[in-house]
Amino acid sequence: MLTKQEFHNKIAAGVHLMDGATGSNLRLMGMPKGCSTELWVLEHPHLLQDLQRQYAQAGSQILYAPTFQAQPIALRAIGMEDQTEELNAKLVALTRAAAPDCLVAGDITTLAAFCDSWDPKNFDLLVENYRRQIRGLIDGGADFLGAETLLYPQEAEAILTAAELEGAGAVTYTFTMQSDGCLFSGAEVGPVLQDLERSGAAAVGFNCVTADCLTAGLVSKLRRFTRLPLVCKPNAGIPVIGDDGLAHYDMPPAEFARIVQDCAHIGAALLGGCCGTTPAHIAALQGIIK
């Protein structure tokens, strides 16, 4: 796993492109709604790898392994809690094999759906879950840890603690937030980012935020609080629920690319997409950035 300095050396020259959505694309490929993405990917590895190869061909230099909710507390629902470390390692290996020239992020996310409240007694639960996942991600050969779609500062602190206990290297942190920079937990993002920078984060930013006319302004606000590389991974507009029960995003790749290009001009260094984005969105971004 890369150290923080090695990670910064890798991304030192200009902006770098990350991938786009995984889950929304896999659902279009036939993954049933409500199933375990991690288990479905293990049963259909070729579909995941086809998608990741498309991202690499579109210009993505960084891919997220499909380990979004591969924590013990989430895997318990499908009877795979005891295989947490092995499952995470296998999913990282799948991504590495799909695009050997790309950096691979071990994907970690919020556990809010599995915790009843955010009182202090839950902190140890978070740390233990993240520790087991991180151990598997390290064993699988992830280049760095990508904590994303975080809701609460406590989650970032728990991941930070777990990463230190497991001897992990570079860790990036992105939150889903409102356009004014407030987290959905109500916390102001500025102090949270400053704490993460002091604690050794490799990069910070946002994901799962609607790409629109306010997105560049959000980057500008975050830029005032930190000197770390900023991550910008917005959604392809506002979703509409179709007759099939799935969320559909209709923002064209060219419009998405223009919005994210503005974010790069203001200072975002790591650019990609979240829900609803496809390899076509990344290819449009690659074309306009070049």
BAFI-3210 file (N, C-alpha, C; in Angstrom, 3 decimals, decimal comma, padded with zeros to 6 digits):
// residues 290
n [1|2|3|4|5|6|7|8|9|10|11|12|13|14|15|16|17|18|19|20|21|22|23|24|25|26|27|28|29|30|31|32|33|34|35|36|37|38|39|40|41|42|43|44|45|46|47|48|49|50|51|52|53|54|55|56|57|58|59|60|61|62|63|64|65|66|67|68|69|70|71|72|73|74|75|76|77|78|79|80|81|82|83|84|85|86|87|88|89|90|91|92|93|94|95|96|97|98|99|100|101|102|103|104|105|106|107|108|109|110|111|112|113|114|115|116|117|118|119|120|121|122|123|124|125|126|127|128|129|130|131|132|133|134|135|136|137|138|139|140|141|142|143|144|145|146|147|148|149|150|151|152|153|154|155|156|157|158|159|160|161|162|163|164|165|166|167|168|169|170|171|172|173|174|175|176|177|178|179|180|181|182|183|184|185|186|187|188|189|190|191|192|193|194|195|196|197|198|199|200|201|202|203|204|205|206|207|208|209|210|211|212|213|214|215|216|217|218|219|220|221|222|223|224|225|226|227|228|229|230|231|232|233|234|235|236|237|238|239|240|241|242|243|244|245|246|247|248|249|250|251|252|253|254|255|256|257|258|259|260|261|262|263|264|265|266|267|268|269|270|271|272|273|274|275|276|277|278|279|280|281|282|283|284|285|286|287|288|289|290]
n.u [000,846|000,458|002,325|001,357|002,959|003,988|001,612|000,891|003,015|002,374|000,144|000,987|001,380|-000,663|-004,279|-006,045|-007,884|-010,562|-012,711|-016,182|-019,582|-020,318|-022,314|-024,845|-024,436|-023,975|-026,500|-027,930|-026,818|-028,015|-027,915|-029,794|-032,095|-031,449|-029,882|-026,815|-024,157|-021,459|-021,417|-022,815|-021,072|-018,907|-020,085|-020,510|-018,046|-016,962|-018,611|-018,269|-015,532|-015,501|-016,823|-014,982|-012,752|-013,729|-013,877|-011,139|-010,249|-011,611|-010,216|-009,837|-007,667|-007,629|-009,264|-012,059|-012,286|-014,925|-015,950|-017,693|-019,674|-018,497|-018,167|-018,000|-020,440|-022,286|-022,051|-023,054|-025,736|-025,880|-024,689|-021,885|-020,098|-017,896|-016,109|-015,017|-012,388|-011,210|-013,057|-012,880|-010,223|-010,343|-012,034|-010,565|-008,465|-009,813|-010,358|-007,768|-006,818|-008,460|-007,613|-004,560|-002,814|-003,908|-004,358|-005,597|-008,255|-009,208|-012,425|-014,409|-017,181|-019,957|-021,421|-023,837|-026,410|-026,381|-026,077|-027,634|-027,538|-025,473|-023,890|-021,113|-020,524|-020,772|-018,491|-016,347|-017,482|-017,629|-014,875|-013,880|-015,272|-014,339|-011,612|-011,390|-012,265|-010,355|-008,019|-008,434|-008,450|-005,846|-004,446|-005,321|-003,980|-004,568|-003,927|-004,417|-006,651|-010,005|-012,229|-015,590|-018,714|-019,320|-021,092|-020,929|-018,686|-017,650|-017,436|-015,321|-013,290|-013,259|-012,443|-009,933|-008,671|-008,851|-007,340|-004,819|-004,313|-004,159|-001,966|-002,144|-001,547|-001,874|-004,910|-007,960|-010,676|-014,046|-017,065|-020,626|-022,591|-024,323|-024,993|-024,062|-021,928|-022,359|-022,426|-024,684|-025,225|-025,336|-023,031|-020,444|-018,400|-015,814|-014,135|-014,012|-012,566|-010,157|-009,337|-008,919|-006,832|-004,763|-004,510|-003,404|-004,618|-004,708|-006,073|-009,040|-012,600|-015,602|-018,345|-021,163|-022,824|-025,059|-024,303|-024,215|-024,955|-023,943|-021,832|-019,104|-018,795|-018,938|-016,540|-014,804|-015,366|-014,493|-011,812|-010,811|-010,388|-008,455|-005,234|-004,845|-005,013|-008,012|-010,943|-013,369|-016,325|-019,099|-022,678|-024,540|-026,457|-029,895|-031,670|-034,300|-036,962|-037,702|-040,184|-039,248|-038,394|-035,857|-033,261|-032,772|-030,509|-030,169|-028,303|-026,360|-023,184|-021,459|-022,382|-021,994|-019,203|-018,405|-019,191|-017,592|-015,115|-015,016|-014,758|-012,198|-010,719|-010,950|-009,619|-009,877|-008,334|-008,560|-010,666|-013,872|-016,778|-019,974|-023,037|-024,964|-023,166|-021,155|-018,819|-018,855|-019,262|-016,846|-015,096|-015,881|-015,122|-012,375|-011,751|-012,370|-010,757|-008,212]
n.v [-001,195|002,238|004,876|008,018|010,054|008,776|008,392|011,075|011,752|010,219|011,558|014,052|015,558|017,620|017,183|014,179|011,396|009,670|006,783|006,214|005,640|002,504|000,727|001,641|001,135|-001,632|-002,501|-001,878|-003,774|-006,018|-006,703|-007,533|-005,399|-004,450|-006,621|-008,112|-006,330|-007,037|-009,863|-010,526|-009,572|-011,304|-013,569|-012,879|-012,005|-011,204|-009,209|-007,021|-006,585|-006,015|-003,532|-002,024|-002,115|-000,617|001,869|002,360|002,472|004,738|006,705|006,721|006,757|005,833|003,336|002,229|-000,497|-002,962|-002,845|-001,570|-001,958|-004,015|-004,767|-006,440|-006,171|-005,542|-007,690|-009,717|-010,088|-011,720|-013,962|-013,998|-012,882|-013,989|-014,242|-011,832|-010,612|-012,225|-011,913|-009,148|-009,022|-010,630|-009,098|-006,773|-007,906|-008,677|-006,185|-005,233|-007,076|-006,453|-003,957|-003,447|-001,255|000,833|002,721|001,218|001,659|000,755|000,469|002,077|002,702|004,586|003,451|004,030|002,988|000,713|001,251|002,237|004,702|007,625|007,667|007,661|004,954|003,509|003,881|002,064|-000,148|000,717|001,050|-001,590|-002,934|-001,540|-002,084|-004,845|-004,908|-003,236|-004,712|-006,866|-005,445|-004,465|-006,907|-007,775|-006,103|-003,380|-000,065|002,280|003,498|004,328|006,162|006,804|008,608|009,356|010,273|011,254|012,927|011,190|008,744|009,103|009,531|007,037|005,397|006,489|005,794|002,971|002,491|003,326|001,471|-000,866|-000,420|000,840|002,709|005,435|007,286|008,422|010,739|011,237|013,054|012,942|015,761|018,890|021,617|023,933|023,185|021,941|018,972|016,179|015,362|017,655|018,872|021,325|021,374|022,419|022,487|019,697|018,767|020,087|018,854|016,264|016,709|017,478|015,084|013,369|012,648|011,736|012,899|014,864|015,529|015,441|013,234|011,756|013,973|016,174|017,012|020,234|023,767|024,697|023,198|023,791|025,986|024,738|023,305|025,493|026,494|024,381|024,418|026,559|025,611|023,620|022,365|020,017|017,611|017,843|015,908|015,325|013,981|013,948|013,226|012,241|014,424|014,840|012,092|010,128|008,067|005,211|003,185|000,678|000,707|001,544|004,009|006,566|008,501|011,472|013,319|014,509|013,268|015,352|017,716|017,067|016,826|019,483|020,761|019,472|020,114|022,849|022,615|021,559|023,743|025,428|024,111|021,363|018,202|015,454|013,838|012,549|010,436|009,812|008,365|007,269|008,039|007,062|005,138|006,747|009,321|009,738|009,569|011,846|013,795|013,346|014,091|016,867|017,883|017,356]
n.w [000,000|-000,771|000,756|002,278|001,178|-001,107|-002,497|-002,987|-004,649|-006,871|-007,879|-008,492|-010,842|-012,404|-012,951|-012,033|-013,217|-011,791|-011,429|-012,454|-011,529|-009,938|-008,762|-009,889|-012,572|-012,591|-011,854|-014,150|-015,721|-014,875|-012,170|-009,355|-007,603|-004,288|-003,578|-002,313|-003,378|-003,345|-003,122|-005,470|-007,408|-007,042|-008,017|-010,642|-011,977|-014,449|-015,481|-013,783|-014,229|-016,964|-016,944|-015,451|-017,109|-019,219|-017,975|-017,555|-020,214|-020,952|-019,689|-016,944|-014,211|-011,714|-009,949|-008,076|-005,947|-005,720|-002,952|-001,314|000,770|002,315|005,031|008,223|009,712|007,763|006,001|007,516|007,024|004,813|005,614|005,513|007,222|008,568|006,547|005,889|005,585|003,580|001,473|000,867|000,010|-002,310|-003,967|-004,392|-005,829|-008,176|-009,356|-009,741|-011,630|-013,765|-014,702|-014,802|-014,900|-013,528|-010,480|-007,522|-005,379|-002,151|-001,325|001,105|003,250|004,741|007,832|008,792|008,421|009,877|012,516|015,482|016,748|017,304|019,607|021,961|022,584|020,284|018,839|019,146|017,910|015,247|014,680|014,939|012,883|010,613|010,858|010,283|007,632|006,414|006,862|005,084|002,658|002,549|002,490|000,011|-001,693|-002,212|-003,392|-002,012|000,556|000,043|001,512|001,305|000,652|003,239|006,197|008,773|011,041|012,966|011,686|009,892|011,758|013,004|010,869|010,406|012,845|012,701|010,399|011,228|013,274|011,801|010,271|007,793|004,728|002,648|002,902|001,637|002,058|001,505|001,670|001,546|000,990|001,591|-000,699|000,453|001,920|004,335|006,267|006,073|008,575|009,940|010,753|010,264|007,419|007,188|009,681|010,002|007,776|008,245|010,628|009,650|007,846|009,614|010,883|009,065|006,612|003,132|001,006|000,534|000,192|-001,780|-002,620|-004,341|-004,628|-006,193|-009,507|-010,590|-011,116|-008,763|-007,954|-008,492|-006,827|-004,366|-004,355|-004,296|-001,741|-000,070|-000,690|000,736|003,261|003,367|002,355|001,155|-001,598|-003,490|-003,821|-006,272|-006,976|-008,311|-008,740|-011,714|-012,179|-011,045|-009,748|-011,297|-010,507|-012,224|-014,014|-013,566|-011,023|-010,508|-010,039|-012,358|-014,243|-016,053|-016,966|-019,570|-020,810|-021,806|-020,563|-017,870|-017,902|-018,389|-016,028|-014,101|-015,105|-014,505|-011,764|-011,626|-012,542|-010,380|-008,424|-007,780|-007,715|-008,080|-010,069|-010,834|-011,058|-009,501|-008,558|-011,308|-013,277|-016,082|-018,131|-020,426|-019,428|-018,075|-020,235|-021,696|-019,881|-019,807|-022,435|-022,454|-020,452|-021,414]
ca.u [000,000|001,239|002,317|000,767|003,884|004,008|000,345|001,001|003,942|001,655|-000,870|001,570|001,349|-001,974|-005,440|-006,110|-009,254|-011,015|-013,770|-017,533|-020,425|-020,276|-023,598|-025,928|-024,137|-024,194|-027,945|-028,326|-026,309|-028,815|-027,830|-031,099|-032,182|-031,490|-028,994|-025,462|-023,314|-020,195|-021,659|-023,210|-019,855|-018,137|-020,768|-020,476|-016,849|-016,675|-019,368|-017,557|-014,251|-015,813|-017,103|-013,753|-011,915|-014,294|-013,429|-009,717|-010,150|-012,163|-009,246|-009,690|-006,361|-007,883|-010,501|-012,483|-012,706|-016,342|-015,973|-018,419|-020,219|-017,935|-017,792|-018,642|-021,809|-023,122|-021,987|-023,788|-027,063|-025,796|-023,972|-020,479|-019,340|-016,633|-015,229|-014,796|-011,044|-011,017|-013,908|-012,298|-009,009|-010,728|-012,616|-009,442|-007,739|-010,596|-010,141|-006,365|-006,695|-009,194|-006,871|-003,305|-002,086|-004,619|-004,314|-006,809|-008,668|-010,069|-013,594|-014,995|-018,270|-020,698|-022,128|-024,975|-027,606|-026,230|-025,903|-028,868|-027,315|-024,072|-023,321|-019,722|-020,350|-020,729|-017,213|-015,582|-018,120|-017,166|-013,443|-013,691|-015,742|-013,427|-010,325|-011,431|-012,319|-009,062|-007,053|-008,646|-008,051|-004,387|-004,022|-005,616|-003,050|-005,068|-002,895|-004,777|-008,023|-010,888|-013,439|-016,491|-020,122|-019,393|-022,131|-020,627|-017,261|-017,242|-017,055|-013,965|-012,381|-013,148|-011,620|-008,577|-008,154|-008,695|-006,221|-003,573|-004,127|-003,811|-000,741|-002,451|-000,855|-002,678|-006,362|-008,709|-011,976|-015,028|-018,359|-021,772|-022,892|-025,192|-024,261|-023,432|-020,785|-022,734|-022,694|-026,087|-025,339|-025,442|-021,704|-019,768|-017,357|-014,482|-013,361|-013,816|-011,459|-008,936|-008,930|-008,395|-005,515|-003,810|-004,373|-002,649|-005,359|-003,990|-006,912|-010,393|-013,513|-016,997|-018,925|-022,615|-023,422|-025,583|-023,549|-025,056|-024,287|-023,381|-020,764|-017,810|-018,779|-018,639|-015,091|-014,181|-015,489|-013,617|-010,431|-010,402|-010,142|-007,408|-004,241|-004,773|-005,705|-009,462|-011,640|-014,668|-017,011|-020,548|-023,635|-024,948|-027,729|-030,886|-032,267|-035,746|-037,274|-038,442|-041,177|-038,550|-038,024|-034,461|-032,958|-032,191|-029,876|-030,226|-027,355|-025,484|-021,753|-020,823|-022,755|-021,283|-017,784|-018,209|-019,319|-016,427|-013,982|-015,013|-014,224|-010,751|-010,162|-010,950|-008,630|-010,045|-007,228|-008,965|-011,982|-014,562|-018,232|-020,655|-024,250|-025,463|-022,113|-020,769|-017,564|-019,018|-019,061|-015,420|-014,462|-016,141|-014,268|-011,003|-011,605|-012,415|-009,589|-007,042]
ca.v [000,000|003,468|005,844|009,288|010,763|008,078|008,713|012,450|011,734|009,631|012,468|015,397|016,279|017,925|016,473|012,751|010,936|008,479|006,138|006,694|004,771|001,053|000,105|001,960|000,458|-003,072|-002,750|-001,874|-005,019|-007,139|-006,965|-007,261|-004,359|-004,916|-007,738|-007,747|-006,058|-007,764|-011,275|-010,612|-009,389|-012,549|-014,550|-012,380|-011,156|-010,678|-007,984|-005,968|-006,308|-005,330|-002,138|-001,349|-001,931|000,521|003,089|002,552|002,904|006,092|007,645|006,610|006,302|005,289|002,564|001,785|-001,892|-003,035|-003,274|-000,464|-002,378|-005,316|-004,771|-007,582|-005,908|-005,582|-009,033|-010,632|-010,337|-012,785|-015,076|-013,997|-012,075|-014,653|-014,199|-010,415|-010,320|-012,943|-011,323|-007,868|-009,291|-011,140|-008,020|-005,927|-008,648|-008,593|-004,866|-005,176|-007,870|-005,792|-002,797|-003,488|000,013|001,823|002,617|000,589|002,120|-000,101|001,318|001,980|003,681|004,803|002,353|004,643|002,136|-000,437|001,715|002,863|006,090|008,020|007,930|007,198|003,505|002,925|004,125|000,816|-000,993|001,208|000,758|-003,025|-003,274|-000,987|-002,769|-006,122|-004,640|-002,689|-005,812|-007,566|-004,575|-004,474|-008,238|-007,883|-005,286|-002,048|000,976|003,189|003,333|005,416|006,242|007,676|008,730|009,450|011,181|011,772|013,024|010,026|007,665|009,398|009,310|005,595|004,868|006,943|004,959|001,602|002,473|003,407|000,209|-001,909|-000,047|001,230|003,894|006,591|007,188|009,597|010,835|012,088|013,108|013,474|016,988|019,850|022,538|024,982|022,633|021,276|017,547|015,878|015,215|018,999|019,408|022,143|020,543|023,012|021,922|018,264|018,611|020,534|017,785|015,145|017,097|017,395|013,683|012,614|012,256|011,951|013,774|015,011|016,110|015,003|012,383|011,597|015,313|016,435|017,918|021,333|025,058|025,007|022,255|024,488|026,802|023,852|023,090|026,736|026,581|023,392|024,831|027,529|024,962|022,606|022,365|018,659|017,402|017,759|014,904|015,788|012,865|014,198|012,401|012,734|015,119|014,389|010,834|009,940|006,643|004,713|002,132|-000,521|000,885|001,953|005,427|006,870|009,817|011,856|014,370|014,052|013,304|016,642|018,671|016,629|017,150|020,933|021,091|018,972|020,917|024,068|022,230|021,432|025,090|026,041|023,461|019,923|017,487|014,093|014,035|011,339|010,517|008,907|007,713|007,607|008,296|005,903|005,380|007,863|010,561|009,867|009,851|013,252|014,584|013,194|014,896|018,302|018,225|017,372]
ca.w [000,000|-000,873|001,846|001,904|000,292|-002,394|-003,161|-003,495|-005,790|-008,007|-008,419|-008,418|-012,112|-012,956|-012,419|-012,317|-013,353|-011,091|-012,190|-012,205|-010,705|-010,068|-008,451|-010,826|-013,832|-012,420|-011,883|-015,559|-016,292|-014,405|-010,744|-008,749|-006,589|-002,912|-003,295|-001,906|-004,548|-003,228|-003,457|-006,876|-008,199|-006,983|-008,862|-012,021|-012,011|-015,783|-015,714|-013,054|-014,887|-018,226|-016,607|-015,028|-018,300|-019,946|-017,301|-017,851|-021,606|-021,042|-019,132|-015,483|-013,716|-010,383|-009,885|-006,756|-005,853|-005,336|-001,547|-000,687|002,064|002,674|006,438|008,883|010,143|006,560|005,430|008,377|006,445|003,814|006,211|005,108|008,177|008,898|005,378|005,582|005,083|002,319|000,438|000,466|-000,760|-003,630|-004,769|-004,818|-006,863|-009,410|-009,951|-010,189|-012,850|-014,848|-015,215|-014,039|-014,916|-012,709|-009,026|-006,992|-004,058|-001,355|-001,058|002,445|003,295|005,973|008,479|009,481|008,340|010,764|013,883|015,938|017,143|017,211|020,917|022,016|022,683|018,943|018,187|019,103|016,901|013,950|014,506|014,735|011,540|009,618|010,956|009,571|006,199|005,989|006,804|003,821|001,555|002,524|002,036|-001,410|-002,470|-002,572|-003,375|-000,934|001,034|-000,369|002,326|000,553|001,040|004,693|006,678|010,098|011,388|013,748|010,768|009,417|012,878|013,200|009,777|010,697|013,925|012,200|009,452|012,003|013,982|010,820|009,563|006,408|004,223|002,246|003,010|001,193|002,714|000,838|002,331|000,831|001,720|000,944|-001,560|001,249|002,617|005,586|006,185|006,351|010,018|010,485|011,058|009,265|006,823|007,316|010,787|009,804|006,830|008,913|011,548|008,865|007,326|010,728|011,287|008,073|005,406|001,869|000,180|001,072|-000,789|-001,741|-003,662|-004,219|-004,602|-007,529|-010,375|-011,068|-011,161|-007,447|-007,620|-008,473|-005,624|-003,251|-004,406|-003,846|-000,282|000,552|-000,931|001,762|004,541|003,334|001,275|000,610|-002,879|-003,354|-004,628|-006,767|-007,632|-008,214|-009,477|-013,033|-012,046|-010,058|-010,233|-011,463|-010,334|-013,382|-013,801|-013,116|-009,629|-010,421|-010,229|-013,670|-014,293|-017,466|-017,332|-020,652|-020,489|-022,100|-019,513|-016,671|-018,064|-018,245|-014,613|-013,381|-015,574|-013,689|-010,458|-011,791|-012,644|-009,054|-007,578|-007,560|-008,352|-008,366|-010,675|-011,255|-010,974|-008,568|-009,053|-012,634|-014,266|-016,876|-018,847|-021,368|-018,674|-017,820|-021,528|-022,000|-018,980|-020,301|-023,643|-022,196|-019,635|-022,310]
c.u [000,881|001,205|001,646|001,667|003,958|002,736|000,399|001,950|003,244|000,706|-000,338|001,375|-000,079|-003,105|-005,375|-007,566|-009,486|-012,111|-015,116|-018,283|-020,149|-021,672|-024,679|-025,686|-024,341|-025,684|-028,471|-027,851|-027,057|-028,722|-029,158|-031,027|-032,231|-030,587|-027,652|-024,602|-022,065|-020,369|-022,004|-021,984|-019,008|-018,757|-020,747|-019,239|-016,583|-017,413|-018,709|-016,274|-014,455|-016,058|-015,816|-012,774|-012,416|-013,888|-011,966|-009,517|-010,657|-011,213|-009,070|-008,310|-006,473|-009,238|-010,796|-012,873|-014,150|-016,522|-016,762|-018,990|-019,787|-017,359|-018,531|-020,108|-022,779|-023,173|-022,738|-025,132|-027,045|-024,943|-022,501|-019,610|-017,967|-015,637|-014,864|-013,439|-010,809|-011,819|-013,334|-011,047|-009,338|-011,247|-011,551|-008,690|-008,477|-010,342|-008,722|-006,199|-007,381|-008,386|-005,564|-002,572|-002,741|-004,292|-005,646|-007,065|-009,517|-011,225|-014,198|-016,103|-018,913|-021,318|-023,368|-026,203|-027,563|-026,041|-027,140|-028,692|-025,822|-023,524|-021,935|-019,544|-020,325|-019,362|-016,387|-016,150|-017,663|-015,721|-013,224|-014,145|-014,786|-012,065|-010,327|-011,500|-010,965|-008,005|-007,205|-008,206|-006,533|-003,878|-004,256|-004,748|-003,589|-003,935|-003,148|-006,210|-008,835|-012,169|-014,379|-017,926|-020,282|-020,410|-021,726|-019,115|-016,769|-016,808|-015,629|-012,950|-012,185|-012,282|-010,165|-007,937|-007,894|-007,502|-004,886|-003,292|-003,699|-002,566|-000,968|-001,664|-001,818|-004,167|-006,974|-010,102|-012,894|-016,380|-019,435|-022,270|-023,839|-024,356|-023,600|-022,258|-021,093|-022,923|-024,152|-026,310|-025,518|-024,107|-021,195|-018,571|-015,958|-013,662|-013,082|-012,624|-010,135|-008,424|-008,323|-007,019|-004,463|-003,533|-003,720|-003,408|-004,547|-004,741|-008,296|-011,288|-014,910|-017,297|-020,421|-023,300|-023,889|-024,682|-024,499|-024,265|-023,634|-022,143|-019,402|-017,696|-018,480|-017,146|-014,361|-014,230|-014,545|-012,150|-009,920|-009,981|-008,947|-006,470|-004,087|-005,381|-007,198|-010,035|-013,021|-015,301|-018,522|-021,375|-023,975|-026,336|-028,606|-031,580|-033,782|-036,006|-038,174|-039,454|-040,544|-038,112|-036,591|-034,326|-032,281|-031,689|-029,753|-029,262|-026,411|-024,015|-021,105|-021,136|-022,037|-019,812|-017,521|-018,271|-018,064|-015,156|-013,887|-014,450|-012,703|-010,087|-010,037|-010,009|-008,833|-008,983|-007,587|-010,420|-012,584|-016,054|-018,773|-021,932|-024,669|-024,413|-021,662|-019,390|-017,668|-018,834|-017,571|-014,685|-014,683|-015,290|-012,819|-010,784|-011,541|-011,225|-008,345|-007,057]
c.v [001,244|004,246|007,125|010,037|010,100|008,350|010,119|012,525|011,205|010,636|013,900|016,202|016,443|017,153|015,003|012,315|009,647|007,832|006,801|005,680|003,295|000,470|000,368|001,301|-001,050|-003,407|-002,751|-003,136|-006,241|-007,445|-006,609|-006,157|-004,994|-006,091|-007,216|-007,561|-006,919|-009,234|-011,426|-010,464|-010,664|-013,637|-014,163|-011,490|-010,523|-009,377|-006,806|-005,600|-005,642|-003,842|-001,405|-001,170|-000,763|001,841|003,376|003,044|004,331|007,136|007,573|006,068|005,670|004,588|002,180|000,313|-001,947|-003,570|-002,294|-000,835|-003,802|-005,270|-005,916|-007,347|-005,912|-006,987|-010,061|-011,024|-011,458|-013,947|-015,146|-013,159|-012,674|-014,614|-012,774|-010,157|-010,959|-012,306|-009,998|-008,069|-009,764|-010,015|-007,025|-006,605|-008,615|-007,267|-004,738|-005,919|-007,203|-004,683|-002,665|-002,154|001,097|001,632|002,050|001,097|001,057|000,735|001,015|003,016|003,773|003,515|002,853|003,740|000,981|-000,051|002,501|004,332|006,380|008,422|007,277|005,693|002,832|003,052|002,844|-000,150|-000,586|000,810|-000,716|-003,455|-002,770|-001,681|-004,057|-005,910|-004,154|-003,774|-006,581|-006,749|-004,510|-005,813|-008,402|-007,009|-003,945|-001,026|002,011|002,894|004,549|005,373|007,238|007,612|008,740|010,515|011,915|011,905|011,806|008,868|007,869|009,147|007,816|004,956|005,251|006,060|003,534|001,490|002,525|002,082|-000,918|-001,576|000,308|002,480|005,023|006,304|008,504|009,549|011,751|011,930|013,440|014,650|017,863|020,876|023,677|024,467|022,023|019,785|017,299|015,560|016,567|019,642|020,274|021,374|021,086|022,428|020,426|018,025|019,021|019,484|016,613|015,473|016,985|015,943|012,807|012,132|012,567|012,888|013,803|015,592|015,570|014,019|012,293|012,937|015,608|017,396|018,980|022,630|025,435|024,165|022,928|025,372|025,980|023,550|024,319|026,853|025,608|023,794|025,785|026,870|024,017|022,806|020,981|018,609|017,212|016,733|015,437|014,647|013,058|013,189|013,042|013,366|014,520|013,134|010,916|008,443|006,188|003,649|000,828|-000,435|001,328|003,460|005,617|008,311|010,238|012,978|013,854|014,143|014,666|017,676|018,335|017,051|018,637|021,350|020,672|019,705|022,218|023,776|022,085|022,799|025,746|025,322|021,998|019,161|016,069|014,127|012,710|011,531|009,532|008,414|008,205|007,889|006,984|006,137|006,523|009,210|010,793|010,193|011,309|014,160|014,521|014,082|016,381|018,754|018,288|018,587]
c.w [000,000|000,435|001,357|000,922|-001,077|-003,182|-003,748|-004,683|-007,043|-008,668|-008,534|-009,698|-012,621|-012,302|-012,810|-012,314|-012,575|-011,933|-011,908|-011,366|-010,981|-009,896|-009,475|-012,181|-013,727|-012,407|-013,310|-016,274|-015,782|-012,931|-010,077|-007,693|-005,206|-002,593|-002,780|-003,155|-004,518|-003,613|-004,927|-007,775|-008,185|-007,856|-010,334|-012,225|-013,373|-016,056|-015,008|-013,784|-016,247|-017,980|-016,245|-016,190|-019,140|-019,306|-017,606|-019,284|-021,802|-020,464|-017,633|-015,133|-012,337|-010,405|-008,439|-006,820|-005,339|-003,912|-000,688|000,679|002,407|004,078|007,124|009,208|008,961|005,968|006,266|007,759|005,410|004,311|005,856|006,030|008,457|007,737|004,974|004,937|003,716|001,187|-000,054|-000,387|-002,175|-004,528|-005,224|-005,961|-008,201|-010,123|-010,490|-011,507|-014,029|-015,490|-014,444|-013,960|-014,062|-011,225|-008,548|-005,582|-003,391|-000,834|000,310|002,535|004,680|006,510|009,201|009,489|009,327|012,225|014,301|016,275|017,087|018,574|020,993|022,034|021,318|018,287|018,074|018,070|015,505|013,698|014,213|013,343|010,467|009,669|010,148|008,066|005,687|005,918|005,498|002,625|001,422|001,987|000,534|-002,300|-002,918|-002,473|-002,289|-000,521|000,626|000,443|001,662|001,076|002,565|005,085|007,944|010,309|012,159|012,863|010,266|010,530|013,123|012,120|009,986|011,765|013,448|011,256|010,186|012,705|013,047|010,012|008,107|006,022|003,929|002,357|002,528|001,823|001,916|001,518|001,315|001,651|000,937|000,178|-000,797|002,062|003,957|005,348|006,527|007,830|010,695|010,784|009,915|008,732|007,066|008,446|010,633|008,866|007,458|009,886|010,786|008,290|008,425|011,118|010,233|006,860|004,153|000,934|000,821|-000,019|-000,646|-002,857|-003,388|-003,948|-006,020|-008,299|-010,917|-011,006|-009,833|-007,118|-007,545|-007,237|-004,385|-003,200|-003,876|-002,327|000,403|000,431|000,150|003,060|004,537|002,153|000,664|-000,797|-002,637|-004,329|-004,992|-007,566|-007,524|-009,004|-010,825|-012,955|-010,966|-010,573|-010,363|-011,343|-011,475|-013,013|-013,307|-011,661|-009,430|-010,614|-011,574|-013,678|-015,751|-017,837|-018,416|-020,257|-020,724|-021,030|-018,205|-016,753|-017,885|-016,776|-013,850|-013,840|-014,779|-012,299|-010,515|-011,859|-011,274|-008,094|-007,271|-008,359|-008,765|-008,796|-011,097|-011,133|-009,958|-009,251|-010,441|-013,679|-014,891|-017,483|-019,856|-020,681|-018,404|-019,128|-021,934|-021,141|-019,417|-021,523|-023,368|-021,343|-020,498|-023,204]
res [m|l|t|k|q|e|f|h|n|k|i|a|a|g|v|h|l|m|d|g|a|t|g|s|n|l|r|l|m|g|m|p|k|g|c|s|t|e|l|w|v|l|e|h|p|h|l|l|q|d|l|q|r|q|y|a|q|a|g|s|q|i|l|y|a|p|t|f|q|a|q|p|i|a|l|r|a|i|g|m|e|d|q|t|e|e|l|n|a|k|l|v|a|l|t|r|a|a|a|p|d|c|l|v|a|g|d|i|t|t|l|a|a|f|c|d|s|w|d|p|k|n|f|d|l|l|v|e|n|y|r|r|q|i|r|g|l|i|d|g|g|a|d|f|l|g|a|e|t|l|l|y|p|q|e|a|e|a|i|l|t|a|a|e|l|e|g|a|g|a|v|t|y|t|f|t|m|q|s|d|g|c|l|f|s|g|a|e|v|g|p|v|l|q|d|l|e|r|s|g|a|a|a|v|g|f|n|c|v|t|a|d|c|l|t|a|g|l|v|s|k|l|r|r|f|t|r|l|p|l|v|c|k|p|n|a|g|i|p|v|i|g|d|d|g|l|a|h|y|d|m|p|p|a|e|f|a|r|i|v|q|d|c|a|h|i|g|a|a|l|l|g|g|c|c|g|t|t|p|a|h|i|a|a|l|q|g|i|i|k]
***
